């Protein structure tokens, strides 16, 4: 019996790890691009499908408020019932199950999984991974293949990518919430203006119902006001309904969902009007209805009735905005009905302007915090100093717990001020980007961390590495930068751009902290620059290695 070729097995394993690392880097770059979320996800699923060599890969977002997931991007070689925008309740199928539990689920043979829902004919295996951010499931990565047990070696990779993409989903959700708040404030302002510019109560209400119908794509919008005897009067209407002609007439308090909201004084949401015995048919296209009380200073003054044919018109987010807008309608009624109209209008405008200014302040503060929390250097695209400090502290703790070495390289571009002065700052920025890209490409392990340490200085954190390992990596980086051969006519070292490198390695122990490692690497870097630049210096020996050819 032939013996297994262990060398070939190891080689194949290294090649697979290299491909996975390259894929992670490519997807990280895509995540940082200034494209829409769906555009970025579309590129991601294409790359994943190509890497996994499977027939189907999709990304879905999770809407916990609606208890549903929605497909945001997919790549498929075989016709499937899934499409962008496709959704299903959480818990349904493998994707719904992972969305509900937040746990990775690998099904090597779908015929043996009771909760499997077929969406692509011929599927035999499925891998589904949750994208979690701060404990919350933000989205799903789902892969399907016609081969059985197709993804047994890719689970760790997809979990790594899911963690990477979760931050993208979280940032998109925060931005959407900020846009929603600004949108709400804009609508509040528009409704205020409608009330101010209207000639009387009837015109103000007509402007309001038409605005709401157009803004939320509704079939019908009506305002019913309570008169002195607490009867409802159909005061304004926009849209298609057999009740359009009832404007100005009374509405029976025991009729329809409107009557139920009037009697209870509570909002009534009917997601499926065919399931509600109180619903009164006014338009066959209507599928859902939402009735909101209108209150002024806590007193009931009427109802806002909204009917939709598209489920997206009355989502929870839209219902929250409509609830806020119902309060604004109450203000419009009050403004149009009292002799203090101008004083009340000025007060509301001042309040809403102050609210808008406060919202803008909060938005700027949120953007500032997002920028501060970002771990990516804006110029080079690699990790920034904050990310490096966190990675060093975390790796130091881990290495101390396991009794392992930690190595650090500090690199400084030689005569970079002269480069900037000679070629200009735009060329200097481009040089920094090229050096950062070369450093990233030169590292072969996912756990290594390359960061812009400051100005023209870079740091490379090498977990589980000795000083000899670090010097070897430094030499490899030096050769890669020499091959880059970026012209530097203003260098004192030679005609091409070079770097000086300081290397250090420590075994974390009592009495030492991460700053000790940084200090040693910085001292070695200083010695490399003092001794002529374009060289590698070790922190614990007098070893000096000039590198590259100019």
C-alpha positions in Angstrom: 0.0 0.0 0.0 1.5 3.4 -1.0 2.4 5.6 1.9 0.8 9.1 2.2 3.0 11.9 1.0 3.1 14.0 4.2 5.2 16.7 2.5 2.6 17.2 -0.2 -0.2 17.3 2.4 1.7 20.0 4.4 2.4 21.9 1.2 -1.3 21.7 0.2 -2.2 23.0 3.7 0.1 25.9 3.4 -1.2 26.8 -0.1 -4.8 26.6 1.2 -3.9 28.9 4.2 -2.2 31.3 1.8 -5.3 31.5 -0.4 -7.5 32.0 2.6 -5.3 34.8 3.9 -5.3 36.5 0.4 -9.1 36.3 0.4 -9.4 37.8 3.8 -7.2 40.7 2.7 -9.1 41.3 -0.5 -12.4 41.3 1.4 -11.0 43.7 4.0 -10.1 46.1 1.2 -13.6 45.8 -0.3 -15.1 46.6 3.1 -13.2 49.8 3.2 -14.3 51.0 -0.2 -16.8 53.9 -0.6 -19.5 51.8 -2.2 -23.0 51.0 -1.1 -23.4 48.0 1.2 -25.1 45.9 -1.5 -22.3 46.8 -4.0 -19.6 45.7 -1.5 -21.5 42.5 -0.6 -22.0 41.6 -4.2 -18.2 41.7 -4.8 -17.7 39.7 -1.6 -20.1 36.9 -2.5 -18.5 36.6 -6.0 -15.1 36.2 -4.4 -16.4 33.7 -1.9 -18.1 31.6 -4.6 -14.9 31.6 -6.6 -12.9 30.6 -3.5 -15.3 27.9 -2.2 -15.9 26.5 -5.7 -19.6 26.1 -4.9 -22.8 26.9 -6.8 -24.4 29.4 -4.4 -23.2 32.1 -1.9 -25.4 34.8 -0.4 -25.3 37.5 2.3 -28.5 38.4 4.2 -29.3 41.1 6.7 -31.3 40.6 9.9 -34.3 42.7 10.9 -35.1 41.7 14.5 -38.0 44.2 14.7 -39.7 42.4 11.8 -38.3 39.0 12.8 -37.1 38.4 9.3 -33.9 38.1 7.2 -33.4 39.7 3.8 -31.0 38.7 1.0 -28.7 41.6 0.2 -26.4 40.0 -2.3 -25.9 36.6 -4.0 -23.8 34.7 -6.5 -25.4 31.6 -8.1 -24.5 29.3 -11.0 -27.8 27.4 -10.8 -31.3 29.0 -10.9 -32.7 29.5 -7.3 -35.8 31.0 -5.7 -33.5 33.4 -3.8 -33.1 36.9 -5.1 -31.9 40.2 -3.7 -34.7 41.4 -1.5 -35.9 37.8 -0.8 -36.9 37.4 2.9 -38.2 34.8 5.3 -39.1 34.6 9.0 -36.3 33.9 11.5 -36.1 30.2 12.4 -37.3 29.1 9.0 -34.7 27.0 7.1 -31.0 26.8 7.8 -30.5 30.5 7.3 -33.4 31.4 9.5 -32.2 29.0 12.2 -28.7 30.6 12.3 -30.2 34.0 12.3 -32.3 33.1 15.3 -29.5 31.3 17.3 -26.5 33.2 16.1 -24.6 29.9 15.9 -22.7 28.5 12.9 -24.5 25.6 11.3 -22.8 23.2 8.8 -25.1 20.7 7.1 -22.9 18.2 5.2 -26.0 16.4 3.9 -29.2 18.5 3.7 -31.4 15.4 3.4 -30.6 14.7 7.1 -31.5 18.1 8.4 -35.2 18.5 9.3 -35.2 22.3 9.1 -33.7 22.5 5.6 -35.8 24.5 3.1 -34.9 23.9 -0.6 -34.2 27.1 -2.6 -31.7 25.7 -5.1 -32.5 22.3 -6.7 -29.8 19.7 -6.3 -28.2 21.2 -3.1 -26.5 18.5 -1.0 -24.5 20.6 1.6 -24.9 24.0 3.2 -22.8 26.2 5.5 -24.4 29.1 7.3 -22.4 31.6 9.5 -23.8 34.4 11.6 -22.2 37.9 11.5 -22.3 39.1 15.1 -21.4 42.6 16.4 -21.4 43.2 20.2 -23.5 40.0 20.7 -26.1 41.0 18.1 -26.6 39.0 14.9 -26.3 41.6 12.1 -26.4 39.3 9.1 -25.7 35.9 7.6 -23.2 34.3 5.1 -24.7 31.3 3.4 -23.1 28.8 1.0 -24.6 25.9 -0.8 -23.1 23.2 -3.0 -24.4 20.2 -5.0 -21.6 18.2 -3.5 -22.0 16.5 -0.1 -19.7 17.7 2.7 -18.3 20.5 0.5 -17.3 23.0 3.2 -15.7 21.0 6.0 -12.3 22.8 5.5 -13.9 26.3 5.2 -15.8 26.8 8.4 -13.0 28.8 10.2 -12.5 31.0 7.1 -16.2 31.9 6.9 -16.4 32.6 10.6 -13.4 34.9 10.3 -15.0 36.7 7.3 -18.3 37.0 9.1 -16.6 38.7 12.1 -14.9 41.0 9.6 -18.1 41.9 7.8 -20.2 42.3 11.0 -18.5 45.7 11.6 -19.5 46.8 8.1 -23.1 45.9 8.8 -23.0 47.7 12.1 -21.6 50.9 10.6 -24.3 50.8 7.9 -27.0 50.3 10.4 -25.7 53.3 12.5 -25.6 55.4 9.3 -29.1 54.4 8.4 -30.4 55.3 11.8 -28.7 58.7 11.6 -30.2 59.3 8.1 -33.6 58.2 9.5 -33.5 60.7 12.3 -32.5 63.5 9.9 -35.2 62.4 7.6 -37.7 62.6 10.4 -36.6 66.1 11.4 -36.9 67.1 7.8 -40.5 65.9 7.6 -41.3 67.6 10.8 -40.0 70.8 9.4 -42.0 70.3 6.2 -45.2 69.6 8.1 -44.7 72.7 10.2 -44.2 74.7 7.0 -47.4 73.3 5.5 -49.3 74.4 8.6 -47.8 77.9 8.6 -48.4 78.5 4.9 -51.9 77.0 4.8 -55.0 79.3 4.6 -57.1 77.7 7.4 -57.4 74.3 8.9 -58.9 72.5 5.9 -56.0 73.4 3.6 -53.4 72.6 6.3 -54.9 69.1 6.7 -55.1 68.5 2.9 -51.4 69.4 2.6 -50.5 67.0 5.4 -52.4 64.0 4.1 -51.0 64.4 0.6 -47.5 64.8 1.9 -47.8 61.6 4.0 -49.3 59.6 1.1 -46.5 60.6 -1.3 -43.7 60.3 1.3 -44.6 56.8 2.5 -46.1 55.4 -0.8 -49.5 54.8 0.8 -52.8 53.9 -0.8 -54.9 56.1 1.4 -54.4 58.7 4.2 -57.2 60.2 6.2 -57.5 62.6 9.2 -60.6 62.3 11.4 -61.1 64.9 14.1 -63.3 64.7 17.2 -65.8 67.5 17.6 -67.2 68.9 20.9 -69.5 65.9 21.3 -66.7 63.4 20.8 -67.9 62.3 17.4 -65.4 61.7 14.6 -65.5 63.9 11.6 -63.8 62.8 8.4 -61.8 66.0 7.9 -59.3 65.3 5.1 -58.3 62.5 2.8 -55.8 61.7 0.1 -55.6 58.5 -2.1 -57.9 55.9 -3.5 -60.8 54.8 -1.2 -64.6 54.6 -1.4 -64.6 56.7 1.7 -63.0 59.7 -0.1 -66.4 61.2 -0.5 -67.1 61.1 3.2 -64.8 64.1 3.9 -66.8 66.5 6.1 -69.1 63.7 7.3 -69.2 61.8 10.6 -67.6 58.3 11.1 -69.5 55.8 13.3 -67.5 55.0 16.5 -68.2 51.3 16.1 -67.1 51.0 12.4 -63.9 49.4 11.4 -60.4 49.6 12.8 -60.8 53.4 13.0 -63.7 52.9 15.4 -61.7 50.4 17.5 -58.9 52.9 17.8 -61.4 55.7 18.7 -63.0 53.5 21.5 -59.7 52.3 22.9 -57.6 55.5 22.4 -54.7 53.3 21.4 -52.9 52.9 18.1 -54.0 50.0 16.0 -51.7 48.2 13.5 -53.2 45.5 11.2 -50.4 43.9 9.1 -52.9 41.7 7.2 -56.4 43.3 6.8 -57.8 39.9 5.6 -57.2 38.6 9.1 -59.0 41.4 11.0 -62.8 41.1 11.4 -63.2 44.8 12.0 -61.6 45.9 8.8 -63.9 47.8 6.4 -62.9 47.4 2.7 -62.4 50.7 1.0 -59.7 49.8 -1.5 -59.1 46.2 -2.8 -55.4 46.9 -3.1 -54.9 47.6 0.6 -53.1 44.9 2.6 -52.3 46.6 5.9 -53.7 49.5 8.0 -52.3 51.7 10.8 -54.5 54.0 12.9 -52.9 56.5 15.2 -54.4 58.7 17.9 -53.7 62.5 17.5 -53.2 64.1 20.9 -52.7 67.7 21.9 -51.1 68.2 25.3 -52.3 64.6 26.2 -55.9 65.2 25.1 -57.4 63.1 22.3 -58.4 65.3 19.3 -58.6 62.8 16.4 -57.2 59.9 14.4 -54.7 59.5 11.6 -55.6 56.6 9.3 -53.1 55.1 6.9 -53.6 52.2 4.5 -50.9 50.5 2.3 -50.6 47.9 -0.4 -46.8 47.6 0.0 -45.6 46.0 3.3 -42.5 48.3 3.2 -44.7 51.4 3.6 -45.7 50.5 7.2 -42.5 48.9 8.6 -41.8 49.4 12.3 -39.3 52.2 11.5 -41.9 54.0 9.4 -44.6 53.5 12.1 -42.3 55.1 14.6 -41.8 58.1 12.3 -45.6 58.3 11.7 -46.2 58.3 15.4 -43.9 61.3 15.7 -45.7 63.0 12.7 -49.1 62.4 14.3 -48.0 64.7 17.1 -47.0 67.3 14.5 -50.5 67.0 12.9 -52.0 67.9 16.3 -49.8 71.0 16.4 -51.0 72.0 12.9 -54.7 71.6 14.0 -54.0 73.7 17.0 -52.2 76.4 15.0 -55.0 76.7 12.5 -57.8 76.7 15.1 -56.6 79.4 17.6 -56.2 83.1 17.5 -52.6 82.7 18.8 -51.6 81.2 15.4 -48.5 83.3 14.8 -47.1 83.0 18.4 -47.6 79.2 18.3 -46.1 78.9 14.8 -43.0 80.8 16.0 -42.7 78.6 19.1 -42.9 75.4 17.1 -40.5 76.6 14.4 -38.0 77.5 17.2 -38.5 74.2 18.9 -38.0 72.2 15.6 -35.0 74.4 14.6 -33.5 73.7 18.0 -34.2 70.0 17.6 -32.7 70.0 14.2 -29.6 71.8 15.4 -29.3 69.4 18.3 -29.7 66.5 15.9 -26.9 67.9 13.7 -24.7 68.2 16.8 -25.4 64.6 17.7 -24.7 63.5 14.1 -21.4 65.3 14.1 -20.5 63.8 17.5 -21.5 60.3 16.3 -19.4 60.8 13.1 -16.5 61.9 15.3 -16.8 58.9 17.5 -17.0 56.6 14.5 -13.8 58.2 13.2 -12.1 57.8 16.6 -13.2 54.2 16.8 -12.0 53.3 13.4 -9.0 51.0 13.4 -7.9 51.8 9.8 -5.4 54.5 8.8 -7.2 56.8 6.4 -4.2 57.3 4.1 -2.6 53.9 3.7 -5.6 51.6 4.5 -3.7 49.5 7.0 -4.2 49.4 10.8 -3.7 52.7 12.6 -1.8 53.4 15.9 -4.8 52.8 18.0 -5.4 49.4 16.5 -1.7 48.6 16.9 -1.7 49.5 20.6 -4.8 47.3 21.2 -3.2 44.4 19.2 0.1 44.7 21.2 -1.7 44.7 24.6 -3.8 41.7 23.6 -0.9 39.7 22.2 1.3 40.5 25.2 -1.4 39.1 27.5 -1.9 36.0 25.4 1.9 35.4 25.0 2.4 35.8 28.8 -0.4 33.3 29.4 1.1 30.7 27.0 4.8 31.4 27.7 5.5 32.5 24.1 7.8 35.1 22.5 6.5 38.3 20.9 8.5 40.1 18.3 8.2 43.7 16.9 9.7 45.5 13.9 9.7 49.3 13.8 10.5 50.7 10.3 11.2 54.3 9.3 11.5 55.5 5.7 15.0 57.0 5.2 15.1 60.7 4.4 11.4 60.9 3.9 11.3 64.7 4.7 13.6 65.2 1.7 11.4 63.0 -0.4 8.3 65.1 0.5 10.3 68.4 -0.1 11.6 67.1 -3.4 8.6 65.3 -4.9 5.8 67.0 -3.1 3.3 65.8 -0.5 1.0 64.0 -2.9 3.9 61.9 -4.1 4.9 61.4 -0.5 1.4 60.1 0.3 1.5 57.8 -2.6 4.9 56.5 -1.4 3.5 55.8 2.0 0.6 53.8 0.4 3.0 51.8 -1.7 5.2 51.0 1.3 2.2 50.0 3.4 0.9 47.7 0.6 4.3 46.1 0.2 4.5 45.5 4.0 1.0 43.9 4.0 1.9 41.7 1.0 5.2 40.6 2.5 3.6 39.2 5.7 2.5 35.6 5.5 0.4 35.0 8.6 -3.1 36.3 9.4 -2.1 36.9 13.0 0.7 39.3 12.0 -0.3 43.0 12.3 1.2 45.8 10.2 0.3 49.3 11.2 1.2 52.9 10.4 2.9 53.9 13.7 3.1 57.6 12.9 4.3 59.8 10.0 6.7 57.7 7.9 7.1 55.1 10.6 5.5 51.6 10.5 5.2 48.8 13.0 5.0 45.0 12.4 3.8 42.9 15.3 4.9 39.2 15.0 3.2 36.9 17.6 4.9 33.6 18.5 8.2 34.8 17.0 11.8 34.9 18.2 14.3 37.6 17.5 15.8 35.4 14.7 12.3 35.1 13.2 11.9 38.9 13.4 15.2 39.5 11.7 14.2 37.1 9.0 10.9 38.8 8.4 12.7 42.2 8.4 15.1 40.9 5.7 12.2 39.6 3.6 10.5 43.0 3.9 13.7 44.8 3.0 14.0 42.7 -0.2 10.4 43.4 -1.1 11.0 47.1 -0.7 14.2 46.9 -2.7 12.2 45.2 -5.5 9.7 48.1 -5.3 12.6 50.3 -6.5 10.7 53.5 -5.8 13.0 56.4 -7.0 14.4 58.7 -4.3 16.8 61.2 -5.8 17.0 63.1 -2.5 18.2 60.2 -0.4 21.6 60.2 1.3 21.6 56.4 1.0 21.0 55.8 -2.7 18.8 56.4 -5.7 15.8 54.5 -4.4 13.6 54.7 -1.4 14.9 52.6 1.6 13.9 52.0 5.2 15.7 51.4 8.4 14.4 48.6 10.6 14.7 48.0 14.3 13.9 44.4 15.6 13.2 43.3 19.1 11.7 40.2 20.8 10.7 39.4 24.4 9.1 36.7 26.5 6.5 38.6 28.5 7.0 38.1 32.3 6.6 39.9 35.6 8.2 43.3 35.6 7.9 43.8 31.9 5.1 45.5 29.9 4.4 46.0 26.2 6.2 49.4 26.3 9.4 47.5 27.0 9.2 45.8 23.7 8.4 49.0 21.9 11.3 50.8 23.6 13.8 48.1 22.6 12.6 48.1 19.0 12.8 51.9 18.9 16.3 51.8 20.3 17.3 49.3 17.5 15.7 51.6 14.9 17.6 54.6 16.2 20.9 52.6 16.0 20.0 51.6 12.4 19.5 55.2 11.4 22.6 56.4 13.3 24.8 53.8 11.7 24.0 54.9 8.2 20.3 54.0 7.4 19.1 51.3 5.0 19.9 48.5 7.4 18.4 46.2 10.1 19.5 46.4 13.7 18.6 44.0 16.5 17.7 45.2 20.0 19.8 42.7 21.9 22.9 42.2 19.8 25.3 44.4 17.9 24.3 42.5 14.7 24.0 44.9 11.7 22.7 44.0 8.3 22.7 46.3 5.4 20.3 45.1 2.7 19.2 45.6 -0.8 21.2 47.1 -3.7 20.8 50.6 -5.0 
